[in-house]
Amino acid sequence: MELDEHEQGEVVRKWLRQNGSSLILGIALGLGLVFAWQWWQGQGTRHKEEAATQYQLFSDAISANDAAKAKTFSVLLGDKYKDTVFAEMATLRYAAFLQDSGKTAEAIKLLQSGAPKSSRADIQELRQIRLARLYLFDGKPAEARKQLAVISKPGFPGVADELRGDIAVAEGDRELARKSYQQALTNLDQAAPTRRLVELKLIDAGGQPPAQPET
């Protein structure tokens, strides 16, 4: 049976009276989820922007050689923004600052600690390389070698091989040093700023750098 316009209107109004609250609630929940997601996205963006601002202040403190402020911002980034790359970068840079300040033991302790550790393989590798270099600088080549061995698939092979050569020199293994420096050169571009230094290290270890390609 077909309903006339009035009867159809009554059916709709009856359905709305019975289900209107549920419909409105559903719409409200749907809109709430949309707004909540937008807010969350905004919070994530603001969080990263805040982290970037704090990292800039940290960098300014490092440049000004202000140890107190550098430590304060490093701790802040590690505590409040540990889920961002800025915290990881601050850890590496603060460790270098400590070393430059003659506090190698503190730098090693920082990188060994539970300070922000990245899920990114490249940041993890840089952390391991930095720690190995600190061990070597601290006169512990065996510890440096063990730390470097943790890197199974280096993303920075030129850097890792150069450091391996440095460790070999410290341990008196000139043959391994030559091989390591030669391998490092194969992974360094001709225009790499560190290439000349690696070539000099190779020569000092009794090796001969490969001939420069003709231009």
C-alpha positions as CSV (number, residue, x, y, z in Angstrom):
1,M,0.0,0.0,0.0
2,E,1.4,3.4,-1.0
3,L,1.4,6.1,1.6
4,D,0.4,9.6,0.8
5,E,2.7,12.6,1.5
6,H,1.1,13.2,5.0
7,E,1.4,9.6,6.0
8,Q,5.0,9.4,4.8
9,G,5.8,12.4,6.9
10,E,4.2,10.8,10.0
11,V,6.2,7.7,9.5
12,V,9.5,9.7,9.3
13,R,8.6,11.7,12.3
14,K,7.7,8.6,14.3
15,W,11.0,7.0,13.3
16,L,12.9,10.1,14.4
17,R,11.1,10.2,17.7
18,Q,12.1,6.6,18.3
19,N,15.6,6.7,17.0
20,G,16.5,10.4,16.9
21,S,18.6,10.3,20.1
22,S,20.7,7.4,18.8
23,L,21.1,9.1,15.4
24,I,22.2,12.3,17.0
25,L,24.6,10.5,19.4
26,G,26.1,8.6,16.4
27,I,26.7,11.8,14.5
28,A,28.1,13.5,17.6
29,L,30.4,10.5,18.2
30,G,31.5,10.5,14.6
31,L,32.2,14.3,14.6
32,G,33.9,13.9,17.9
33,L,36.3,11.2,16.5
34,V,37.1,13.5,13.6
35,F,37.8,16.5,15.8
36,A,39.8,14.3,18.2
37,W,41.9,13.0,15.4
38,Q,42.5,16.5,14.1
39,W,43.4,17.7,17.6
40,W,45.8,14.7,18.1
41,Q,47.4,15.5,14.8
42,G,47.8,19.1,15.8
43,Q,49.2,18.1,19.1
44,G,51.8,15.9,17.4
45,T,52.8,18.7,15.1
46,R,53.0,21.2,18.0
47,H,55.0,18.6,20.0
48,K,57.6,18.3,17.3
49,E,57.7,22.1,16.8
50,E,58.3,22.5,20.5
51,A,61.0,19.9,20.4
52,A,62.7,21.7,17.4
53,T,62.5,25.0,19.4
54,Q,64.1,23.4,22.4
55,Y,66.8,21.8,20.2
56,Q,67.6,25.2,18.7
57,L,68.0,26.6,22.2
58,F,70.2,23.6,23.1
59,S,72.3,24.3,20.0
60,D,72.7,27.9,20.9
61,A,73.9,26.9,24.4
62,I,76.5,24.5,22.8
63,S,77.7,27.3,20.4
64,A,78.0,29.7,23.4
65,N,79.9,27.0,25.3
66,D,77.3,27.4,28.1
67,A,77.7,24.1,29.9
68,A,74.8,24.7,32.4
69,K,72.3,25.6,29.7
70,A,73.5,22.8,27.4
71,K,72.9,20.2,30.1
72,T,69.5,21.7,31.0
73,F,68.2,21.6,27.5
74,S,69.7,18.1,26.9
75,V,67.9,16.7,29.9
76,L,64.7,18.5,28.9
77,L,64.8,17.1,25.4
78,G,65.5,13.6,26.8
79,D,62.6,13.8,29.3
80,K,59.8,15.6,27.5
81,Y,60.6,15.0,23.8
82,K,62.3,11.5,23.9
83,D,59.9,10.4,21.2
84,T,61.4,12.8,18.7
85,V,64.6,12.7,16.7
86,F,65.7,16.0,18.4
87,A,66.2,14.1,21.7
88,E,68.4,11.6,19.9
89,M,70.4,14.3,18.1
90,A,70.8,16.2,21.4
91,T,72.3,13.1,23.1
92,L,74.9,12.6,20.4
93,R,75.8,16.3,20.3
94,Y,75.9,16.6,24.1
95,A,78.3,13.6,24.2
96,A,80.6,15.4,21.8
97,F,80.4,18.5,23.8
98,L,81.3,16.6,27.0
99,Q,84.3,15.1,25.2
100,D,85.4,18.5,23.9
101,S,85.2,19.7,27.5
102,G,87.5,17.0,28.7
103,K,84.8,14.9,30.2
104,T,85.2,11.8,28.1
105,A,84.1,9.5,30.9
106,E,80.8,11.4,31.3
107,A,80.3,11.3,27.5
108,I,80.7,7.5,27.5
109,K,78.4,7.1,30.5
110,L,75.7,9.2,28.7
111,L,75.8,7.0,25.5
112,Q,75.8,3.9,27.6
113,S,72.9,5.0,29.7
114,G,69.2,4.8,29.0
115,A,69.2,8.3,27.4
116,P,66.9,8.5,24.4
117,K,67.7,5.6,22.0
118,S,66.3,5.7,18.5
119,S,64.4,3.1,16.7
120,R,66.0,4.4,13.5
121,A,68.9,2.3,12.4
122,D,71.0,5.2,11.2
123,I,70.8,7.0,14.6
124,Q,71.6,3.8,16.4
125,E,74.6,3.3,14.3
126,L,75.9,6.8,14.8
127,R,75.5,6.3,18.5
128,Q,77.5,3.1,18.4
129,I,80.2,4.7,16.2
130,R,80.4,7.7,18.6
131,L,80.7,5.4,21.6
132,A,83.4,3.3,19.9
133,R,85.3,6.5,19.1
134,L,85.0,7.7,22.7
135,Y,86.5,4.4,24.0
136,L,89.4,4.8,21.6
137,F,89.9,8.4,22.6
138,D,89.9,7.2,26.3
139,G,92.7,4.7,25.5
140,K,90.5,1.6,25.4
141,P,90.9,0.2,21.8
142,A,89.7,-3.2,22.8
143,E,86.4,-1.8,24.1
144,A,86.2,0.4,21.0
145,R,86.6,-2.7,18.8
146,K,83.9,-4.6,20.6
147,Q,81.5,-1.7,20.3
148,L,82.2,-1.3,16.6
149,A,81.6,-5.1,16.1
150,V,78.0,-4.5,17.2
151,I,77.3,-2.9,13.8
152,S,76.5,-5.8,11.6
153,K,75.3,-3.9,8.5
154,P,76.9,-0.4,8.5
155,G,75.0,2.3,6.8
156,F,78.1,4.5,7.0
157,P,80.7,2.0,5.9
158,G,83.4,4.6,5.1
159,V,83.2,6.0,8.7
160,A,83.1,2.6,10.3
161,D,86.1,1.3,8.3
162,E,88.1,4.4,9.0
163,L,87.5,4.0,12.7
164,R,88.4,0.3,12.4
165,G,91.7,1.4,11.0
166,D,92.2,3.9,13.8
167,I,91.6,1.1,16.3
168,A,94.0,-1.2,14.5
169,V,96.7,1.5,14.6
170,A,96.2,1.9,18.4
171,E,96.6,-1.9,18.8
172,G,99.7,-2.0,16.7
173,D,98.1,-3.9,13.8
174,R,99.3,-2.0,10.8
175,E,98.2,-4.6,8.3
176,L,94.6,-4.5,9.5
177,A,94.9,-0.7,9.6
178,R,96.0,-0.6,5.9
179,K,93.1,-2.9,4.9
180,S,90.6,-0.9,6.8
181,Y,91.7,2.4,5.4
182,Q,91.7,1.0,1.9
183,Q,88.2,-0.3,2.4
184,A,87.1,3.0,3.8
185,L,88.4,4.8,0.6
186,T,86.3,2.4,-1.6
187,N,83.2,3.7,0.3
188,L,84.1,7.4,0.2
189,D,83.3,9.6,-2.7
190,Q,86.3,11.4,-4.4
191,A,84.8,14.7,-3.2
192,A,84.2,13.5,0.4
193,P,85.7,16.0,2.9
194,T,87.3,13.3,4.9
195,R,88.9,11.4,2.0
196,R,92.2,13.2,2.1
197,L,92.6,12.5,5.8
198,V,91.9,8.8,5.3
199,E,94.5,8.8,2.5
200,L,97.1,10.3,4.9
201,K,96.2,7.7,7.5
202,L,96.7,4.9,4.9
203,I,100.1,6.3,3.9
204,D,101.1,6.5,7.5
205,A,100.2,2.9,7.9
206,G,102.4,1.9,5.0
207,G,99.8,1.8,2.3
208,Q,99.3,3.6,-1.0
209,P,96.1,5.4,-1.9
210,P,94.5,4.5,-5.2
211,A,95.3,6.8,-8.1
212,Q,93.0,9.7,-8.7
213,P,90.8,9.2,-11.8
214,E,91.7,11.5,-14.7
215,T,89.3,14.4,-15.2
